[in-house]
Structures are given as structure tokens and as C-alpha cells.
């Protein structure tokens, strides 16, 4: 089986590999270099994530894209592999024959980004990220024995790396460093020096992870171009940069961990998922800023392992709608041939199937509930309070069994006249 799978891996032509690597991307810097490398060997790339806010369902977007990279024969170093929900055994072996996958948890970046994650919480959040991302991968059938997890501080505190930070700082202006992080680092009137260092570290990661390419959202573009412009100045080469589009959130803007209304947390209950998607912006005929529609394109269709998308409906409501590909769905929605509620119901059902194993994993583990509470104490307490009493189809809120602390400010005392 292994030799047959290896033969299948090499069966892709150079152009087929390039097509897999670049499809659905918004921008590629260095596409010709991609072509040159894959014609000779595997492309090595990485994807990193700062351990700040809690991962949400938009994290499935880079996971699904990385599946394309793996099918194309890339070796993914700090990255995540996503496979079809119903992938067959042969295809599973086919994707695994190329790689050892490493996930970079950029813990030092989390600290530098204007203290979004204070240092005393960083270690717990790294643990939480590892559990959630592993759980997401398990929910879509990925073999975890192919994964390797790395914390940024495992190499970013070395003598060599620290010296390179200082070397890079001698050739980078304050203006250029601030500009590079403008779309990623929290912007304030009086920025801390830590936020200025953020893009320098991300640029150096490309060299220390020994990759050909870095993958991320298009919001990373300024950091990517910063790396291309400044790494050669200290003797390091330019890398390829692969950029995903930013999938609109439920309210129409960017899906963000800091905006509860814009995103679906990985531990939201089935009822919460249904409620949030029901409230999501999905205007009839609008295909421009439609987060529900884009989620189908960048997550649900890739995860399904096929081009077809089915909207299930009762016969009395016209029966199922079957679209051969996303373009057909998008065209029909634009012509108002697909009712928004039907699309929302289909997305809700599929998403809940992906999330249910993750919810159950946390609902049945006191240890994971404690990890959630220690990594995100305020959010976890609020969610647990909102979710008391359980839920149909999953743990209500983040962890239904988390005990809420006594708070006398919630005591409702009323004084009135005794009538009898």
C-alpha cells in the first residue's frame, strides 16, 4: 500500500500541484518560484497561530486550505492538516505519505501583541489551543500521529534568534515596523515597543523554521512584504507567501475572537450555533459580504471531499437542492433562487456535525473544563453561567459542569410590606 500511495503522490504533474496549492487563494507572492520548486521537490511551508483569543470555526478555513497543500505534496512545517469528513482510506494514506506536520503556537507573539494574552495565561492557552486544534482535526478524520507541535519560545529565546532580532532592528525603521503590523497587531494611540517587535519575529520565523513559504490570511500581507524586503538585508532569502481571503464573520465583517456576535466558538452548543447562524447577515441575493455563503466555499465543500453541495429540505418544501459546485450555488443565490433560511439550515446541520465530537469531549472531561476556565477565566465563567441546565445535542455553553463561583452581587433582595 505504501509504495502504491507514493506512486500516486508523484503522479501529479507540476501544473496540477501548482493548481492545488494556489486554488481559492486571494494572492500569491512568488508563484513562479512555487512552480520551480514543486517541479523538483516538495514545497515546505508553515502556518502559525498566536495563542490569544479562543479558536473559532473560521480556523477550519486554513485547515482546509492546508489539505490542498498536502495533496500537492507540500511538507507543512508549523501547519495543520485537514481532510474530508468522509475521506476514503486510500486518499487518507495518499495525503500522509508526504509529511510530518508541525503546528507552531506563537506564544511569544501572543505576549507581544499589546498583552492580549498576559504571560501568566500564555502557557494555559497554548495547552488549550493544542487540545482544540487536535480535536478539530480528529472531527474531520486526520491521523494525529503525523502531527508535531512546537511553541515559538522553544527556539525564539535562543542566543542566535535573539541576536538576529537585534540585527534586524538595526535596519528597520519605526515607521516600517508599525506599518507591517497594522492589520494584525492591535492598534493604539501609544503603542508599546512589544507590538513593534511582532513583525520582526514573524519574519525571522521563516528562516528559523527552514521553509520555502509562509501561509496565512491576506490580513498578513504587510508582514509578508516586510519579510521579503528586510530578510535579505541580514543575509536571508525571500520566501513565497500564500494568502487566503478573509472569510466574513456572521455580522458581515471579519470573524474575530474578540467579537462574540461575529463568530462561532468551537464549544458553542448546537442551539447556540443554530441561533447565531439564524441571526447571521445573509441577505437574499447578496453574494458580496455573505459570511454564510463563504463558509460553504472555504470550509464545508472542501471538508466534504467533493464539489457537490446539497441543501436538504422536506418534500413539502420542494425537496433537496443539489448544486454540482460552489459556483452553481453562488449563481443560484445571486438570482434569489435559494432562500437564505434554507442555506442557513444546511450550514447549521453540517457545522454541528463537525463540532459535536469536540463539544462532547469537553462536556465529559473535568480536566478540560478546568483548562478552559484557567486559560480564559472570564469568558468561561460567563459562558458557563449562560449555559447552566445543559443542552440538547451537546454541552451548553463552554462547559456545562463548570461550577460557578458564589458572587453576592447577584443576590436579589427585595423589601416590601407583608400582607398576610
C-alpha positions as CSV (number, residue, x, y, z in Angstrom):
1,X,0.0,0.0,0.0
2,X,2.8,2.5,0.9
3,X,4.6,2.1,-2.4
4,X,1.3,2.4,-4.3
5,X,0.5,5.6,-2.4
6,X,3.9,7.0,-3.0
7,X,3.5,6.4,-6.8
8,X,0.1,8.2,-6.6
9,X,1.7,11.1,-4.8
10,X,4.2,11.5,-7.6
11,X,1.6,11.1,-10.3
12,X,0.5,14.8,-10.1
13,X,2.1,17.0,-12.7
14,X,3.8,20.2,-11.8
15,X,0.8,22.3,-13.0
16,X,-1.6,20.1,-11.1
17,X,0.4,20.7,-7.9
18,X,0.5,24.4,-8.5
19,X,-3.2,24.5,-9.1
20,X,-3.9,22.7,-5.8
21,X,-1.5,25.0,-3.9
22,X,-3.0,28.2,-5.3
23,X,-6.7,27.5,-5.7
24,X,-9.1,29.6,-3.6
25,X,-6.1,31.8,-2.5
26,X,-6.6,35.6,-2.8
27,X,-3.0,36.3,-3.6
28,X,0.4,34.5,-4.1
29,X,3.7,36.3,-3.9
30,X,6.2,34.2,-5.8
31,X,4.1,31.8,-7.9
32,X,6.8,31.2,-10.4
33,X,9.1,30.1,-7.5
34,X,6.4,27.7,-6.4
35,X,6.4,26.2,-9.9
36,X,10.2,25.9,-9.9
37,X,10.3,24.1,-6.5
38,X,7.4,21.6,-7.0
39,X,8.9,20.6,-10.3
40,X,12.0,19.3,-8.4
41,X,10.9,18.5,-4.8
42,X,8.3,19.0,-2.1
43,X,7.4,22.6,-1.1
44,X,8.0,23.3,2.6
45,X,5.7,25.8,4.2
46,X,4.4,26.9,7.6
47,X,1.3,28.3,9.2
48,X,1.5,29.8,12.7
49,X,-1.1,31.0,15.1
50,X,-0.7,33.3,18.1
51,X,-2.3,31.9,21.2
52,X,-4.5,34.8,22.1
53,X,-8.3,34.6,21.7
54,X,-10.2,31.3,21.6
55,X,-10.1,29.4,18.3
56,X,-13.4,29.6,16.4
57,X,-14.9,27.9,13.4
58,X,-13.1,30.2,11.0
59,X,-10.0,28.2,11.9
60,X,-11.4,25.5,9.6
61,X,-10.5,27.8,6.7
62,X,-6.7,27.5,6.9
63,X,-7.1,23.8,7.8
64,X,-9.0,23.1,4.6
65,X,-6.5,25.0,2.5
66,X,-3.6,23.1,4.0
67,X,-5.3,19.9,2.9
68,X,-4.7,21.2,-0.7
69,X,-1.0,21.8,0.1
70,X,-0.6,18.3,1.3
71,X,-2.4,16.8,-1.7
72,X,0.1,18.8,-3.8
73,X,3.0,17.1,-2.0
74,X,4.0,20.0,0.3
75,X,5.8,19.4,3.5
76,X,4.0,21.6,6.0
77,X,6.0,22.9,9.0
78,X,4.0,24.8,11.6
79,X,0.8,24.0,10.0
80,X,-2.4,22.0,10.2
81,X,-3.7,19.2,8.0
82,X,-7.4,19.0,7.2
83,X,-9.1,16.1,5.4
84,X,-12.5,15.2,4.1
85,X,-15.2,14.3,6.6
86,X,-15.9,11.2,4.6
87,X,-12.4,10.6,3.2
88,X,-11.6,7.1,2.0
89,X,-8.7,5.1,3.4
90,X,-6.7,5.3,0.1
91,X,-6.9,9.0,0.0
92,X,-6.0,9.3,3.6
93,X,-2.8,7.3,3.1
94,X,-2.1,9.3,0.0
95,X,-2.0,12.6,1.9
96,X,0.0,11.1,4.8
97,X,2.8,9.7,2.6
98,X,4.5,13.1,2.2
99,X,4.8,14.8,5.5
100,X,5.5,15.4,9.1
101,X,3.2,18.3,10.1
102,X,4.2,20.7,12.8
103,X,1.9,23.3,14.4
104,X,3.5,26.5,15.6
105,X,1.9,28.0,18.7
106,X,3.3,31.6,18.6
107,X,3.2,32.1,22.4
108,X,5.8,34.9,22.3
109,X,3.8,36.7,19.6
110,X,0.7,36.5,21.9
111,X,2.6,38.4,24.6
112,X,3.9,41.0,22.2
113,X,0.5,41.9,20.7
114,X,-0.2,44.6,23.3
115,X,-0.7,42.0,26.0
116,X,-3.7,40.3,24.6
117,X,-2.5,37.3,26.4
118,X,-0.7,38.1,29.7
119,X,2.3,35.9,30.3
120,X,0.7,34.0,33.2
121,X,-2.1,32.8,30.8
122,X,0.1,32.0,27.8
123,X,1.1,28.5,28.9
124,X,-2.5,27.6,29.6
125,X,-3.7,29.0,26.3
126,X,-1.0,27.0,24.4
127,X,-2.4,23.9,26.0
128,X,-6.0,24.9,25.1
129,X,-5.0,25.6,21.5
130,X,-3.4,22.2,21.2
131,X,-6.4,20.4,22.6
132,X,-8.9,22.3,20.4
133,X,-6.9,22.1,17.2
134,X,-6.3,18.4,17.7
135,X,-10.0,17.9,18.4
136,X,-10.9,19.8,15.2
137,X,-8.5,17.5,13.2
138,X,-10.0,14.4,14.8
139,X,-13.5,15.6,14.0
140,X,-12.6,15.5,10.3
141,X,-10.6,12.3,10.4
142,X,-7.0,13.4,10.5
143,X,-4.4,10.9,11.9
144,X,-2.7,12.8,14.8
145,X,0.4,10.7,14.7
146,X,1.5,12.8,11.7
147,X,1.5,16.0,13.7
148,X,4.2,17.7,15.7
149,X,3.5,20.7,17.9
150,X,6.1,23.5,18.6
151,X,6.0,26.5,20.8
152,X,7.6,29.7,19.5
153,X,9.6,30.1,22.7
154,X,11.3,26.8,22.1
155,X,13.6,28.5,19.6
156,X,12.8,32.2,19.8
157,X,14.7,32.6,23.1
158,X,17.9,31.2,21.7
159,X,21.1,33.2,21.5
160,X,21.1,33.1,17.7
161,X,17.5,34.1,17.3
162,X,17.8,36.9,19.8
163,X,20.9,38.3,18.0
164,X,19.0,38.2,14.7
165,X,16.2,40.2,16.2
166,X,18.8,42.9,17.2
167,X,20.4,42.7,13.8
168,X,17.1,43.2,12.0
169,X,16.2,46.1,14.3
170,X,19.3,48.0,13.2
171,X,18.0,48.1,9.6
172,X,14.2,48.5,10.1
173,X,12.6,51.9,10.8
174,X,9.9,52.5,13.4
175,X,7.6,53.6,10.6
176,X,8.1,50.4,8.6
177,X,7.7,48.1,11.7
178,X,4.4,49.8,12.6
179,X,3.1,49.7,9.1
180,X,3.9,46.0,8.8
181,X,1.8,45.1,11.8
182,X,-1.0,47.5,11.1
183,X,-3.5,44.8,10.1
184,X,-2.5,42.2,12.7
185,X,-1.3,43.9,15.8
186,X,-3.8,45.8,18.0
187,X,-3.5,49.5,17.1
188,X,-3.5,52.0,19.9
189,X,-2.5,55.7,20.1
190,X,0.6,54.9,22.2
191,X,1.8,51.5,21.0
192,X,4.1,49.5,23.2
193,X,7.5,48.6,22.0
194,X,6.5,44.9,22.1
195,X,4.0,45.5,19.3
196,X,6.7,47.0,17.1
197,X,8.8,43.8,17.5
198,X,5.9,41.5,16.4
199,X,6.6,41.7,12.6
200,X,10.3,41.3,13.1
201,X,9.8,37.9,14.9
202,X,7.3,36.7,12.3
203,X,9.8,37.5,9.5
204,X,12.6,35.6,11.3
205,X,10.4,32.6,11.9
206,X,10.6,31.9,8.1
207,X,14.4,31.4,8.4
208,X,14.4,29.5,11.6
209,X,11.7,27.1,10.5
210,X,13.7,26.5,7.3
211,X,10.7,26.8,5.0
212,X,10.1,27.8,1.4
213,X,6.8,29.6,2.0
214,X,4.6,31.1,4.7
215,X,0.8,30.7,4.6
216,X,-1.7,33.0,6.2
217,X,-4.7,35.3,5.7
218,X,-4.5,38.3,3.4
219,X,-4.5,40.4,6.6
220,X,-0.9,39.3,7.0
221,X,0.2,40.8,3.7
222,X,2.1,43.8,5.1
223,X,4.1,41.4,7.4
224,X,4.8,39.2,4.4
225,X,6.1,42.0,2.3
226,X,8.1,43.3,5.3
227,X,9.8,39.9,5.5
228,X,10.5,40.0,1.7
229,X,12.0,43.4,1.9
230,X,14.1,43.1,5.1
231,X,15.3,39.5,5.5
232,X,17.8,39.8,2.5
233,X,19.4,42.7,4.4
234,X,20.7,40.3,7.1
235,X,21.6,37.6,4.6
236,X,18.4,35.5,4.5
237,X,16.4,34.7,1.4
238,X,13.0,35.8,0.3
239,X,10.1,33.3,0.9
240,X,7.0,32.6,-1.0
241,X,3.8,34.0,0.5
242,X,0.4,32.3,0.1
243,X,-2.7,34.3,1.3
244,X,-6.2,33.1,2.0
245,X,-9.1,35.6,1.7
246,X,-10.6,36.7,4.9
247,X,-14.0,35.0,5.4
248,X,-16.7,37.5,6.5
249,X,-18.0,37.0,10.0
250,X,-21.6,36.4,10.9
251,X,-22.2,40.2,11.1
252,X,-20.6,40.8,7.7
253,X,-17.2,41.9,8.9
254,X,-14.1,39.9,9.9
255,X,-14.8,36.9,12.1
256,X,-13.0,37.8,15.3
257,X,-12.4,36.1,18.7
258,X,-13.0,39.4,20.4
259,X,-16.4,39.9,18.9
260,X,-18.8,37.2,20.2
261,X,-21.5,38.1,17.8
262,X,-19.3,37.7,14.7
263,X,-18.0,34.2,15.4
264,X,-19.0,30.7,16.5
265,X,-16.8,29.4,19.2
266,X,-15.7,25.7,18.9
267,X,-17.5,24.9,22.1
268,X,-20.8,26.7,21.3
269,X,-23.8,24.4,21.8
270,X,-25.9,23.1,18.9
271,X,-28.6,25.5,19.9
272,X,-26.2,28.5,20.0
273,X,-24.8,27.6,16.6
274,X,-28.3,27.5,15.2
275,X,-29.2,30.8,16.8
276,X,-26.1,32.6,15.7
277,X,-26.4,31.4,12.1
278,X,-30.1,32.3,12.1
279,X,-29.1,35.9,13.1
280,X,-26.2,36.0,10.6
281,X,-26.2,38.5,7.8
282,X,-27.3,36.6,4.7
283,X,-29.3,39.0,2.6
284,X,-31.3,37.4,-0.2
285,X,-29.4,37.7,-3.5
286,X,-26.3,39.3,-1.8
287,X,-23.1,37.3,-2.6
288,X,-20.6,40.0,-1.8
289,X,-20.3,40.2,2.1
290,X,-22.1,36.9,2.9
291,X,-20.3,35.0,5.6
292,X,-22.7,32.1,5.5
293,X,-22.2,31.6,1.7
294,X,-18.4,32.0,2.0
295,X,-18.2,29.4,4.8
296,X,-19.7,26.9,2.3
297,X,-17.0,27.7,-0.2
298,X,-14.0,27.7,2.1
299,X,-14.9,25.1,4.7
300,X,-18.0,22.9,4.0
301,X,-17.3,22.0,0.4
302,X,-13.5,21.3,1.0
303,X,-14.3,19.2,4.1
304,X,-16.9,17.2,2.2
305,X,-14.3,15.9,-0.2
306,X,-16.5,16.6,-3.2
307,X,-17.5,19.6,-5.3
308,X,-21.3,19.0,-4.8
309,X,-23.3,20.8,-2.2
310,X,-26.7,19.7,-1.0
311,X,-29.3,21.7,0.8
312,X,-31.7,19.2,2.4
313,X,-35.4,20.2,2.5
314,X,-38.6,18.4,3.2
315,X,-40.6,17.2,0.2
316,X,-43.4,19.6,1.1
317,X,-40.9,22.4,0.9
318,X,-39.7,21.4,-2.6
319,X,-37.3,18.6,-1.7
320,X,-33.5,18.8,-1.7
321,X,-31.5,21.3,-3.7
322,X,-28.3,19.8,-5.3
323,X,-25.6,22.0,-6.7
324,X,-22.7,20.5,-8.7
325,X,-20.2,23.0,-7.3
326,X,-20.0,26.3,-5.4
327,X,-20.2,28.4,-8.5
328,X,-23.7,26.9,-9.2
329,X,-24.8,27.6,-5.6
330,X,-23.4,31.2,-5.7
331,X,-25.2,31.9,-9.0
332,X,-28.5,30.5,-7.8
333,X,-28.3,32.5,-4.6
334,X,-27.4,35.7,-6.5
335,X,-30.6,35.1,-8.6
336,X,-32.6,34.6,-5.4
337,X,-33.4,31.0,-6.3
338,X,-32.1,29.9,-2.9
339,X,-33.9,31.1,0.2
340,X,-31.4,32.4,2.9
341,X,-33.1,30.2,5.6
342,X,-32.6,27.1,3.5
343,X,-28.9,27.9,3.2
344,X,-28.5,28.7,6.9
345,X,-30.2,25.4,7.8
346,X,-27.8,23.4,5.6
347,X,-24.8,25.2,7.1
348,X,-26.0,24.7,10.6
349,X,-26.6,21.0,10.2
350,X,-23.1,20.3,8.7
351,X,-21.3,22.6,11.1
352,X,-22.9,21.0,14.1
353,X,-21.9,17.5,12.9
354,X,-18.2,18.7,12.8
355,X,-18.4,20.4,16.2
356,X,-20.4,17.7,18.2
357,X,-17.4,15.4,18.9
358,X,-15.5,18.5,20.3
359,X,-18.4,19.6,22.5
360,X,-18.7,16.0,23.9
361,X,-15.0,15.8,24.6
362,X,-15.1,18.8,26.8
363,X,-18.5,18.1,28.4
364,X,-17.3,14.7,29.7
365,X,-13.8,15.9,30.9
366,X,-13.5,17.8,34.2
367,X,-9.8,18.3,33.3
368,X,-10.6,20.0,30.0
369,X,-13.2,22.1,31.7
370,X,-10.7,23.3,34.2
371,X,-8.2,24.0,31.4
372,X,-10.8,26.2,29.7
373,X,-11.5,28.0,32.9
374,X,-7.8,28.7,33.6
375,X,-7.0,29.7,30.1
376,X,-10.0,32.0,29.6
377,X,-11.4,32.6,33.1
378,X,-13.7,35.5,32.4
379,X,-15.2,34.1,29.2
380,X,-15.5,30.6,30.6
381,X,-17.4,31.8,33.7
382,X,-19.7,33.9,31.6
383,X,-20.4,31.1,29.2
384,X,-20.9,28.5,32.0
385,X,-23.4,30.9,33.7
386,X,-25.3,31.3,30.4
387,X,-25.3,27.6,29.8
388,X,-26.4,26.1,33.1
389,X,-29.0,23.4,32.7
390,X,-27.4,21.5,29.8
391,X,-28.4,21.5,26.2
392,X,-29.8,19.2,23.5
393,X,-27.1,18.0,21.2
394,X,-24.0,19.0,23.2
395,X,-22.6,20.8,26.1
396,X,-24.4,24.0,26.7
397,X,-22.0,27.0,26.5
398,X,-18.4,26.1,27.0
399,X,-18.6,23.6,29.8
400,X,-21.9,22.9,31.5
401,X,-20.3,21.3,34.5
402,X,-18.1,24.1,35.5
403,X,-19.2,25.3,38.9
404,X,-20.0,29.0,39.1
405,X,-18.4,30.8,42.0
406,X,-20.5,32.5,44.6
407,X,-21.0,36.2,43.9
408,X,-23.1,38.1,46.3
409,X,-23.6,40.9,43.8
410,X,-26.0,38.6,42.1
411,X,-28.2,38.2,45.2
412,X,-31.7,39.6,44.6
413,X,-33.0,41.1,47.8
414,X,-36.4,42.9,47.9
415,X,-38.1,44.5,50.9
416,X,-41.8,45.1,50.9
417,X,-44.9,45.0,53.2
418,X,-46.1,41.6,54.5
419,X,-49.7,41.3,53.5
420,X,-50.5,38.2,55.5
